[in-house]
Amino acid sequence: MEEFIDQKTIPQRTLSNGEKIPCIGMGTFGSDHVAPGLVADAVTGAIRCGYRLFDCASVYGNEDLIGEVFAGAFKEGVVKRDDLFIISKVWNDMHGRGDVLLSCAKTLKDLRLQNVDAYFVHWPFPNYHAPGCDGDSRNPDSRPFSADAFMETWRQMERLAEMGLTRHIGMSNMTIPKLEAVLPLCRIQPSLIEMELHPSFQQEELFRYCVSKNIQPIGFSPIGSPNRPDRDKTDADVVDTEIPEIVRIAAAHGVHPAAVCLKWAVQRGQIPIPFSVHENNYRNNLRCTTEDPLSEEEMQVLSGVDQNCRLIKGQVFLWPGAKSWEDLWDLDGTITK
Ligand SMILES: NC(=O)c1ccc[n+]([C@@H]2O[C@H](COP(=O)([O-])OP(=O)(O)OC[C@H]3O[C@@H](n4cnc5c(N)ncnc54)[C@H](OP(=O)(O)O)[C@@H]3O)[C@@H](O)[C@H]2O)c1
């Protein structure tokens, strides 16, 4: 029997329009190895234990089953639609004029909703890769980031917002140079931005930049994505849950190192969206944000464990002629062409 975590105990964040949303949500990406039905079952359990924010995407291949779960929960009165904050995202092969609307319509049909709460551009370029492809594969049609191409997609995002099909629009996997190029052109600013954030990859500059623009950061892979696809693993990658400072703080609080990653995330100010299909884990992930916070000193220690270790490198989105995954992330402060 799931333990219900009282909503009043879950901290909240405030978006630029004053709206309150939960400080933590649940991810729904099965990472090529968790079957869609298992993810949907976890969403069922997560709603019952108190999650109210869900991070979905068309490319996760499970929105139809998650939609059944939402519809069932509304019908049974477990939760009301207005109580949930549901995110979805347009995938790379549906950018540009027309396709964004089609993609959102398909998501709404699958999720069985009239609107989503936030709709994101999942990656800032239309570079598609086949599901399950290996890390070295290159799509000959892939291109470097172009502000013009991005804005063509963003105009469609703005239309979705104006049509009431989404209440907020957001971006994901951006860099400061890309944001500098596009934010001045946006008629409707993003309310939220998804970025990889965990103790060994804190992206302090990008995080602060977003906060300074009144954009709420959402942190994906908050536990360091231990079960990410093999194509996203290298020998140099840090395992967050094995960082000695995190292990020591976890022992002092009597929790799993995953809980330290999440407490740190919430206390720093991003919204982590951990994924788990195991009830014990997803319940603990939510509950740990409601009790026994980290001390200021522990937060200070954790700010020192950053190793600039990006795990989701995105190399499958590279274009022909690109040198390495670093080209996606504008490391020298200019947009890589
Ligand atoms: N915008 C983007 O481009 C983007 C990219 C990547 C991810 N995301 C989103 O972010 C979500 C989370 O990222 P992620 O799945 O990569 O990484 P993550 O949440 O850091 O790690 C998930 C893994 O951690 C394990 N785990 C979860 N809670 C645990 C606990 N309390 N104790 C021990 N192990 C635990 C889970 O295994 P068990 O299932 O065995 O518990 C799961 O395999 C995704 O599901 C997706 O919604 C977005």
The ligand as a MOL file (V3000), in Angstrom:
LIG
                    3D

  0  0  0     0  0            999 V3000
M  V30 BEGIN CTAB
M  V30 COUNTS 48 52 0 0 0
M  V30 BEGIN ATOM
M  V30 1 N 15.1500 17.2440 -21.5100 0
M  V30 2 C 15.9660 16.2610 -21.7680 0
M  V30 3 O 16.6690 16.2500 -22.7900 0
M  V30 4 C 16.0860 15.1230 -20.8050 0
M  V30 5 C 17.2120 14.2830 -20.8760 0
M  V30 6 C 17.3090 13.2300 -19.9530 0
M  V30 7 C 16.3130 13.0190 -19.0090 0
M  V30 8 N 15.2090 13.8500 -18.9810 0 CHG=1
M  V30 9 C 14.1330 13.6540 -17.9850 0
M  V30 10 O 14.7250 13.5170 -16.6880 0
M  V30 11 C 14.2460 12.3150 -16.0810 0
M  V30 12 C 15.2690 11.7700 -15.1160 0
M  V30 13 O 16.5280 11.5790 -15.7170 0
M  V30 14 P 17.2200 10.1560 -15.8310 0
M  V30 15 O 16.1740 9.1090 -15.8640 0
M  V30 16 O 18.1860 10.2690 -16.9410 0 CHG=-1
M  V30 17 O 18.1230 10.0650 -14.5230 0
M  V30 18 P 17.9520 10.0120 -12.9430 0
M  V30 19 O 16.5950 10.3920 -12.5220 0
M  V30 20 O 19.1160 10.7690 -12.4220 0
M  V30 21 O 18.2490 8.4970 -12.6480 0
M  V30 22 C 17.2630 7.5220 -12.8140 0
M  V30 23 C 17.7870 6.1880 -12.2870 0
M  V30 24 O 18.0910 6.3090 -10.9000 0
M  V30 25 C 17.5600 5.2070 -10.1930 0
M  V30 26 N 16.9790 5.7120 -8.9400 0
M  V30 27 C 15.9470 6.5850 -8.8200 0
M  V30 28 N 15.6680 6.8300 -7.5400 0
M  V30 29 C 16.5400 6.0980 -6.8150 0
M  V30 30 C 16.7310 5.9220 -5.4300 0
M  V30 31 N 15.9860 6.5730 -4.5270 0
M  V30 32 N 17.7060 5.0700 -5.0380 0
M  V30 33 C 18.4610 4.4190 -5.9270 0
M  V30 34 N 18.3170 4.5340 -7.2640 0
M  V30 35 C 17.3690 5.3700 -7.7120 0
M  V30 36 C 16.4750 4.6270 -11.0440 0
M  V30 37 O 16.4860 3.2310 -10.9810 0
M  V30 38 P 15.1720 2.4030 -10.4880 0
M  V30 39 O 14.1350 2.5790 -11.5370 0
M  V30 40 O 15.7210 1.0450 -10.3850 0
M  V30 41 O 14.7540 2.9950 -9.1660 0
M  V30 42 C 16.7600 5.1170 -12.4560 0
M  V30 43 O 17.2880 4.1390 -13.2880 0
M  V30 44 C 13.9330 11.4160 -17.2690 0
M  V30 45 O 13.1000 10.3370 -16.9200 0
M  V30 46 C 13.2960 12.4000 -18.2210 0
M  V30 47 O 11.9490 12.6340 -17.8510 0
M  V30 48 C 15.0940 14.9090 -19.8570 0
M  V30 END ATOM
M  V30 BEGIN BOND
M  V30 1 1 1 2
M  V30 2 2 2 3
M  V30 3 1 2 4
M  V30 4 1 4 5
M  V30 5 2 4 48
M  V30 6 2 5 6
M  V30 7 1 6 7
M  V30 8 2 7 8
M  V30 9 1 8 9
M  V30 10 1 8 48
M  V30 11 1 9 10
M  V30 12 1 9 46
M  V30 13 1 10 11
M  V30 14 1 11 12
M  V30 15 1 11 44
M  V30 16 1 12 13
M  V30 17 1 13 14
M  V30 18 2 14 15
M  V30 19 1 14 16
M  V30 20 1 14 17
M  V30 21 1 17 18
M  V30 22 2 18 19
M  V30 23 1 18 20
M  V30 24 1 18 21
M  V30 25 1 21 22
M  V30 26 1 22 23
M  V30 27 1 23 24
M  V30 28 1 23 42
M  V30 29 1 24 25
M  V30 30 1 25 26
M  V30 31 1 25 36
M  V30 32 1 26 27
M  V30 33 1 26 35
M  V30 34 2 27 28
M  V30 35 1 28 29
M  V30 36 1 29 30
M  V30 37 2 29 35
M  V30 38 1 30 31
M  V30 39 2 30 32
M  V30 40 1 32 33
M  V30 41 2 33 34
M  V30 42 1 34 35
M  V30 43 1 36 37
M  V30 44 1 36 42
M  V30 45 1 37 38
M  V30 46 2 38 39
M  V30 47 1 38 40
M  V30 48 1 38 41
M  V30 49 1 42 43
M  V30 50 1 44 45
M  V30 51 1 44 46
M  V30 52 1 46 47
M  V30 END BOND
M  V30 END CTAB
M  END
